[in-house]
Amino acid sequence: MYLNTPEEGGGTRFPLVGRTADNPDGVTISPIKGSAVLWPSVYDDRPLHADPRTNHEAMPVRHQQPCAI
């Protein structure tokens, strides 16, 4: 779950999902406060085998507005 919405960056990138010649970086889910992203990490028909398409990485936050209480 995303705890805040950064001004720039901070997404979750799936480099093997939707990758094409025109889109070599795959899919990046943008962080929005209060949202979450869930995905299966195994195949439906082979639940003991990892699905490599679910490899993902946290992208760096490039600019963040300070929080105060």
Contact map, one row per residue, 1 for C-alpha under 8 A:
111000000000000000000000000000001111100000000000000000000000000000000
111110000000000000000000000000111111000000000000000000000000000000000
111110000000000000000000000000011100000000000000000000000000000000000
011111000000000000000000000000111100000000000000000000000000000000000
011111100000000000000000000000111000000000000000000000000000000000000
000111111100000000000000000000110000000000000000000000000000101110000
000011111000000000000000000000000000000000000000000000000000011110000
000001111100000000000000000000000000000000000000000000000000111100000
000001111110000000000000000001000000000000000000000000000011111000000
000001011111000000000000000001100000000000000000000000000111110000000
000000001111100000000000000111100000000000000000000000000111100000000
000000000111110000000000000111100000000000000000000000011110000000000
000000000011111000000000011110000000000000000000000000011110000000000
000000000001111110000000011100000000000000000000000011111000000000000
000000000000111111100001111100000000000000000000000010110000000000000
000000000000011111100000111000000000000000000000000111100000000000000
000000000000011111100000011000000000000000000000000011000000000000000
000000000000001111110010011000000000000000000000000000000000000000000
000000000000001111111111111000000000000000000000000000000000000000000
000000000000000001111111010000000000000000000000000000000000000000000
000000000000000000111111000000000000000000000000000000000000000000000
000000000000000000111111000000000000000000000000000000000000000000000
000000000000000001111111110000000000000000000000000000000000000000000
000000000000001000111111110000000000000000000000000000000000000000000
000000000000001100100011111000000000000000000000000000000000000000000
000000000000111111110011111100000000000000000000000000000000000000000
000000000000111111100000111110000000000000000000000000000000000000000
000000000011111000000000011111000000000000000000000000000000000000000
000000000011100000000000001111100000100000000000000000000000000000000
000000001111000000000000000111110000000000000000000000000000000000000
010111000111000000000000000011111010000000000000000000000000000000000
011111000000000000000000000001111110000000000000000000000000000000000
111110000000000000000000000000111110000000000000000000000000000000000
111100000000000000000000000000011111000000000000000000000000000000000
110000000000000000000000000000111111100000000000000000000000000000000
110000000000000000000000000000000111110000000000000000000000000000000
100000000000000000000000000010000011111000000000000000000000000000000
000000000000000000000000000000000001111100000000000000000000000000000
000000000000000000000000000000000000111110000000000001000000000000000
000000000000000000000000000000000000011111100000000001000000000000000
000000000000000000000000000000000000001111100000011101000000000000000
000000000000000000000000000000000000000111110111111000000000000000000
000000000000000000000000000000000000000111111111111000000000000000000
000000000000000000000000000000000000000001111110000000000000000000000
000000000000000000000000000000000000000000111110000000000000000000000
000000000000000000000000000000000000000001111111100000000000000000000
000000000000000000000000000000000000000001111111110000000000000000000
000000000000000000000000000000000000000001100111110000000000000000000
000000000000000000000000000000000000000001100111111000000000000000000
000000000000000000000000000000000000000011100011111100000000000000000
000000000000000000000000000000000000000011100000111111100000000000000
000000000000000100000000000000000000000010000000011111100000000000000
000000000000011110000000000000000000000000000000001111100000000000000
000000000000010110000000000000000000001110000000001111110000000000000
000000000000011100000000000000000000000000000000001111111000000000000
000000000001111000000000000000000000000000000000000001111100000000000
000000000001110000000000000000000000000000000000000000111110000000000
000000000111100000000000000000000000000000000000000000011111000000000
000000001111100000000000000000000000000000000000000000001111100000000
000000001110000000000000000000000000000000000000000000000111110000000
000001011110000000000000000000000000000000000000000000000011111100000
000000111100000000000000000000000000000000000000000000000001111100000
000001111000000000000000000000000000000000000000000000000000111110000
000001110000000000000000000000000000000000000000000000000000111111000
000001100000000000000000000000000000000000000000000000000000001111100
000000000000000000000000000000000000000000000000000000000000000111110
000000000000000000000000000000000000000000000000000000000000000011111
000000000000000000000000000000000000000000000000000000000000000001111
000000000000000000000000000000000000000000000000000000000000000000111
